[in-house]
Structure formats: C-alpha cells, structure tokens
Amino acid sequence: MAWPKAGTVSVANGSAIVTGTGTSFFGSAQAGWGWVGPDGRVYEVLAVSSDTLLTITPAYQGATAAGQIYALFPTMSLAHDLVASVQALIGTFQAIADGPGQGKFSTEVVKLGDEDTGLGWPTSNEVALKAGGDWQLRLKAGAASGAAVQASSTDTTAGKLLKLFSGAGVFGLGVNDATLDLSPGNDLDALTVSGLFRYAGGTTTGAPSTAGVVLSIVRLQGKYMQLAVSHDGLMYLRAYDGVSWSAWVEALTSAMAQSSATDATFGKLLKLSNSGTGTFGLGVTSGNAPTISDFTAPPASGLYRYLGGSGGAAGNPDDGAWWGSCIVGKGLSGDVLYIASRVQDANNPPKQWIGSCQEDGTGLYWTEVVTRNNLLGTVSQSAGVPTGAVIERGNNSNGRYVRFADGTQICTRRMNASASGAEAWTFPASFIEEPQCSVLPISAGAHSVTAEPPSSTTTYVEFNCFDTAGARQAKSCHLTATGRWF
C-alpha cells in the first residue's frame, strides 16, 4: 500500500503534537506506525486523535515549521499487538475452555431468565434437577430424593415419583425379606390407600384374623375393597360401599378345592396335586399326567397320557405300544373330542390323531392328522388311494412340476418359440393322460400362440408363436400343462 502523505503538517521543536492540514490521519494510520517528519527523522506514532492530530515520540527534534511535507508507514508492531491481544483473550477464557468447553462445570447450570431452574451438584457424586429454587430430583449412590419424590412409602401426594424405601418398599410393593409396614394408623377401617400392608389382630382395628397381610384396592372414589390373607393361609374379603364396611367373608377353605387331580365335582376349585400330576393334567411337573385306560369311557376334559397298541388303552388309535398324550374336550350334546399324539423316538416319528365319540363312549372314530412329516415329500398311491405325502415338488432341465395326493399334476417352464417351425416341450414329469396346455408370450409386442398336440401328449407338446401378421416369432413364452399323474 502507498504511504499516507496527503496534506501538510505543522510541527514545533520539542513538541510531540503534529497538526495536519488537509490530512486524514484517523483511519489511515495507527499507533505503532512510523512517521517521517520534515526534518527527515523517523518518529513512532503514539496515538491518532483525529484526521488532523497525532502524537509522536520522541518529541519533534527539528525546527519549528508549518506547511511541511511528511509520510506515514506501517510497521510490524500491529502483528505483535494482535498476538498479545489473542494471548490475553485465550488466558481470559482458558478456564471456560478447560471447564464448560469440555463439558465440566464447577457451578450450577441455570436457565437464562429463570436462574432458579437448572442442573446442579449439591454434594460430591450427586446430580440434581432444580426448579423454583428447590431440588426437585436428586440422584446419588443409586437412590433418589427431592421434592418430586415420595417422602415415605405411603406418601400419596399427586404427581410424586414412586420410591422403594428400605424395608418398606412403596405401598408394600418391593419389600425384600423385611417386615411389611402396618396399615396407616394401624386401622384397616380407615385404610383408603391402594397397596399391601401388614395387620396384627390384637392391635389393628378391623382385622379379620390374628395376623396377616391385606391388599387394599380403591375401586371408585370413596369405595374400597380389601383382600386379606391370614398367617395360617386363610383368605378373607370385604368391601366399603361409601357408608360402611361389609363383614369379612372367608374366601377359601380346603373343602372348596379338588380332592384329587381328576376330581370333577361341580363348583370345586382346581388344585395342583402334590404328587406332580397337576389338575386334569395341567401344571404337571415331575410326575405323570392322569392315564386314560379306556377311550370308550371318556374322562373329564383335560390333558392325559395313554399307552398305544393292542395291549394299551381300549380304543386307542396307535398300532404300536408307545406312550402318548391326549387332550380331551367336551362339546355340545355330550360329544367328546380327542386329540391324541404319539411321543417321538429314534425309530418312529410322532403321529397325531383326532377322534370323537358320544358321551357314553359309542361311535368312537379316529382319523390321522397331516403333519409336516407327511405334508411334503414323494406322493404315491395304491388302487387310487393316496399313501404318501400330500405335495411333491420337483424340477429338471425340462421345467418344474408339482404333484398333489389327489392325482393332480402341474408342469411349468419358460421357453423360447422357434421362428422356423414348431418347438417341442418335453414335460418335466409325465402325465397318465393328455394334459391341458397353455402358452403365454411374455415378450413385448402383439402375438398369438398355438399349441399343436403331438402323437403322444402324455410326455410332450409342440407350440408356435406368431405375430399379428401371422409370421412366426422366436419369442419367450410361459408354458403350463395341467393334468393327472394317476
């Protein structure tokens, strides 16, 4: 850039003030620049006060003069000042870079304009949320506290976060091998909070027995239900209708339960047998399900086991002496439904049958169920009766085929027609009689097709593809033949 030297200056010997006429010092010169005076000496600019006034150092050493020429020129002092300023800035904000800049805070983080709300660390190894100047949620050592957390295990303040209290849980839930809290006020008649509580018959008001646990349920506002279990295993029920409590009613007695795993007495409660046989075969653990010895004498609905073969249960569907399981169900008008399954072993695959009979055992009939063991595979037949799998699927160089147990066979192939003459398609599997054939062009353009029957149509078919003008076309076609394999 050109050195600023517009206008003239007036100087006085021994004075540090330079007065300009027609000059523009302000904006074109800065402190630290060099100034060449009328005496030919170089001075340092200390300050630029205006377009016509600047201060130099040392004081002007030449003779006093007016209307003199001068020159200003930049020096490297600006770069030095910039570096110093940047270093000062870095020093000022180093604490921010080392702290918040790395996600570390030594004070609370608050919301601008709402300084009593934010995030903080009230104590060592603790983090907390503050709102309205109060710590609402404090987390330390895996536990929670604060104004938004329950103050006790029975604190019912709306909106509070539930908290598991040591030995007391929360409303009786989550108690781990500790003594359950007594009901509030030790008074079941005044209990209006949902939860689990302990009672003592000698001291708790409204208790149904000597000691036990009560489940309190708020059904509707002002209406409650209580289910109590005594220390000796008896159960009691009562309800509050908004006016008074009903009397305690014993809910379960031993006479109300089944006497055995197959006790079908009307109204009895199901009971898992101690011997491991469950109840009607449900809940079996280490024991065996009840055994059916005669399918013509239907048992009650349930899960049972049976022995197959001629020496097994009367009327069983199996031809071998294998153990199996059976579901027994009762329908309308006394109908009985059996679903029997043979247990699989290394030499015999599992089998399943569906059977039915009347309630008195007459009319017993069984039919074998199709399973994945005989659904897919090789189809076969004997005298027109299917004896193999339900569906057989295969393919070879002549296409794909699907055979069904009812005798239906479908063959398909994608194949090009010939432009010189009829093209022959040999079926991937032969038919027992002439199949129905279809040819569908799958190339672009308008075409017509014909299928010409050969001398033997059980093994192949000839086809052609023509355009709308009657010219043969070598186009790709989808071929389908449908018929019977027996």
VENSUL-V493688 format. One record per backbone hydrogen bond with DSSP energy under -0.5 kcal/mol. CO is the residue of the C=O (numbers start at 1). NH is the residue of the N-H. Records with the same first field share a line. If there is no record, write none. Layout:
# VENSUL-V493688
CO: NH, NH
This chain:
# VENSUL-V493688
4: 72
8: 21
9: 68
10: 19
11: 65
12: 15
15: 60
16: 56
18: 54
19: 10
21: 8
25: 28, 29
29: 27
30: 33
33: 45
34: 73
35: 37, 43
36: 71
37: 40
41: 37
43: 35
44: 46, 57
45: 32
47: 49, 55
50: 53
51: 25
52: 20
53: 49, 50
54: 18
55: 46, 47
57: 44
60: 14
65: 11
68: 9
71: 36
73: 34
75: 78
76: 80
77: 81
78: 82
79: 83
80: 84
81: 85
82: 86
83: 87
84: 88
85: 89
86: 90
87: 91
88: 92
89: 93
90: 94
91: 94
93: 97
94: 98
95: 99
96: 101
99: 102, 104
100: 103
108: 110
109: 119
111: 114
114: 111, 117
116: 133
117: 111
118: 130
119: 109
120: 128
123: 126
125: 141
127: 139
128: 120
129: 136, 137
130: 118
131: 134
134: 131, 136
135: 147
136: 148
137: 129
138: 145
139: 127
140: 143
143: 140
145: 138
146: 149
148: 161
152: 155
153: 171
154: 156
157: 160
161: 150
163: 165
165: 168, 169
168: 172
169: 165
170: 173
171: 196
172: 175
173: 170
175: 177
181: 198
183: 186
184: 187
186: 205
187: 190
188: 191
190: 192
195: 216
197: 214
198: 183
199: 212
200: 203, 204
204: 207
205: 188, 189
210: 201, 202
211: 231
212: 199
213: 229
214: 197, 216
215: 227
216: 195
217: 219, 225
220: 223
223: 219, 220
224: 240
225: 217
226: 238
227: 215
228: 236
229: 213
230: 233
234: 230
235: 251, 252
236: 228
237: 249
238: 226
239: 246
240: 224
244: 241
249: 237
252: 235
253: 256
254: 257
256: 269
260: 263
261: 280
262: 264
265: 268
269: 258
273: 276, 278
276: 285, 287
277: 281
278: 273
279: 282
280: 303
281: 284
282: 279
290: 305
291: 293
293: 314
294: 297
302: 328
304: 326
305: 292
306: 324
307: 313
309: 312
313: 316
314: 295
318: 309
320: 322
322: 308
323: 343
324: 306
325: 341
326: 304, 328
327: 329, 339
328: 302
329: 337
331: 334
332: 335
335: 331
336: 357
337: 329
338: 355
339: 327
340: 353
341: 325
348: 345
351: 342
352: 369
353: 340
354: 367
355: 338
356: 365
357: 336
358: 361
361: 364
362: 358
365: 356
367: 354
371: 374, 375
372: 376
374: 390
375: 390, 391
377: 379
378: 389
380: 387, 388
382: 385
384: 386
385: 382
390: 405
391: 377
392: 403
394: 401
396: 399
399: 396
400: 412
401: 394
402: 410
403: 392
404: 407
407: 485, 486
408: 404
409: 483
410: 402
411: 481
412: 400
413: 415, 479
415: 477
423: 463
424: 426
425: 427, 461
435: 437
436: 482
438: 480
440: 478
445: 447
446: 468
448: 466
450: 452, 464
451: 453
452: 462
456: 459, 460
457: 435
458: 431
459: 427
461: 425
462: 452
463: 423
464: 450
465: 473
466: 448
467: 470
471: 467
473: 475
475: 417
476: 442, 443
477: 415, 479
478: 440
479: 413
480: 438
481: 411
482: 436
483: 409
484: 432, 433
